[in-house]
Amino acid sequence: MNNQKTLLISASAGLLAAAVAWAWFAGKERSLDAMSAPAPALVAADHIASGTRLDRTLVEVRQVPRAFIQPGALKDPAEAEGQAALAPFARGEQILANKLTTTGVALALAVPPGKRAASVAVDPASGVAGLLKPGDLVDVIVTVDEGGAPRTFVLMQAAPVLAVGRSFSPREPAASAESGLLTASSADTVTLAASPFEAEQLTHLEQVGRLKIVLRSPGDRERISLPAITGVKAVRGSVEGGEEVRKR
């Protein structure tokens, strides 16, 4: 009799343990199913630079597994519309509430760590005809007078443009409705991201020489070693007497 009772208790305990285990695994399965279920998340439709004022063309809603939705991620374009980016967003990156602001965006937020925001005066000839915009990459070429002979050299290469005039939000240059050509802006300063030494050089050379900004292709960060040109020194690609001097 005792043996039967012991067996009954053992069997009941085993069934109870099995029921508890089944319930635990079933709950885990439901939890995993819930976390893997898709849910809406707002992401950047393209690269968004710091300082950009968001609108519905810059963001899109994607279905993302719940487990991969970051805390604070927005779900609807209306939540982001009119807000400004405090930091850049890569294409496809989730739009987080703590990276947006409804108030003004300071230029300092766009300055890369270790860099300085250095502004230089430009005119249509030295500033790419006023067609620069924040986010462009440029070279800075300097010409100084050395003992009556001009000397030209490259001071900076692939320098990011932080602001044009008082605008540090990337905007495409306006196009003329009649000609379809880009129209120049009236900005008379360009602000670049420069190292502390480059900022010092820019400040000095702007006073003693002439600066010219040269626009690069988007994403082109190659640094090329170029010789300085002094006077009418014949180097590859230089011009002397109206004719190109070819390196022999």
Residue pairs with C-beta under 8 A, 6 or more apart in sequence:
34 66
35 65
35 66
35 67
36 65
36 66
36 67
37 65
37 66
38 63
38 64
38 65
38 66
39 63
39 64
39 65
39 66
39 69
39 75
40 61
40 62
40 63
40 64
40 75
40 76
41 61
41 62
41 63
41 64
41 69
41 73
41 74
41 75
41 94
42 59
42 60
42 61
42 73
42 74
42 75
42 76
42 77
42 79
42 80
42 94
42 95
43 59
43 60
43 61
43 62
43 64
43 92
43 93
43 94
43 95
44 58
44 59
44 89
44 90
44 91
44 92
44 93
44 95
45 57
45 58
45 59
45 60
45 91
46 58
46 91
47 88
47 89
47 90
47 91
48 54
48 58
48 85
48 88
48 89
49 85
49 88
49 110
49 134
49 135
49 169
49 170
50 85
50 86
50 87
50 88
50 105
50 109
50 110
51 84
51 85
51 105
51 107
51 109
51 110
51 134
51 168
51 169
51 170
52 58
52 84
52 85
52 169
52 170
53 82
53 83
53 84
53 169
54 80
54 81
54 82
54 83
54 84
54 85
54 95
54 100
55 81
55 82
56 77
56 81
59 77
59 80
59 95
60 77
61 75
61 76
61 77
62 92
64 94
69 94
70 94
70 96
71 96
72 96
72 97
72 98
73 94
73 95
73 96
73 97
74 80
74 94
74 95
74 96
74 97
79 97
80 95
80 100
82 102
83 100
83 101
83 102
84 100
84 101
84 102
84 103
84 104
84 105
84 169
85 99
85 100
85 105
86 99
86 100
86 101
86 105
86 109
87 99
87 109
89 95
89 99
105 168
105 169
107 117
107 162
107 163
107 168
107 191
108 117
110 117
110 134
110 162
110 163
110 168
111 117
111 162
111 193
112 160
112 193
114 195
115 193
115 194
115 195
116 193
116 194
116 195
116 196
116 198
116 199
117 162
117 163
117 191
117 192
117 193
117 194
118 191
118 192
118 193
118 194
118 198
118 199
118 202
118 203
119 163
119 189
119 190
119 191
119 192
120 140
120 189
120 190
120 191
120 192
120 202
120 206
120 211
120 213
121 188
121 189
121 206
122 187
122 188
122 189
122 190
122 211
122 213
123 188
124 130
124 184
125 212
126 210
126 211
126 212
126 213
127 187
127 190
127 213
128 138
128 213
128 214
128 215
129 184
130 184
130 185
130 186
130 187
131 173
131 182
131 184
131 185
131 215
132 138
132 161
132 164
132 187
132 190
132 213
132 215
133 161
133 164
133 170
133 171
133 172
133 173
134 161
134 162
134 163
134 164
134 167
134 168
134 169
134 170
134 171
135 160
135 161
135 170
136 160
136 161
136 215
136 216
136 218
137 158
137 159
137 160
137 161
137 215
137 216
137 217
137 218
137 219
137 220
137 221
138 156
138 158
138 159
138 161
138 190
138 192
138 213
138 214
138 215
138 216
139 154
139 156
139 157
139 158
139 159
139 213
139 214
139 216
140 154
140 155
140 156
140 159
140 192
140 202
140 211
140 212
140 213
140 214
141 152
141 153
141 154
141 155
141 211
141 212
141 213
141 214
142 152
142 153
142 154
142 155
142 205
142 209
142 210
142 211
142 212
143 150
143 151
143 152
143 209
143 210
143 212
144 150
144 151
144 205
144 208
144 209
144 210
145 151
145 208
145 209
146 230
149 230
149 231
150 230
150 231
151 228
151 229
151 230
151 231
152 228
152 229
152 230
153 226
153 228
153 229
154 226
155 198
155 201
155 202
155 205
155 211
156 192
156 194
156 198
156 202
157 223
157 224
158 216
158 220
158 221
158 222
158 223
159 192
159 193
159 194
159 198
160 192
160 193
161 190
161 191
161 192
162 168
162 191
162 192
162 193
163 189
163 190
163 191
164 185
164 187
164 189
164 190
164 191
165 185
165 186
165 187
165 188
165 189
166 187
167 187
168 191
173 182
173 183
173 184
173 185
174 182
174 183
175 181
175 182
175 183
176 182
176 183
190 213
192 202
194 202
202 211
205 211
227 235
229 235
229 238
232 238
232 240
234 240
234 245
235 245
235 247
236 245
236 246
236 247
237 244
238 244
238 245
239 245
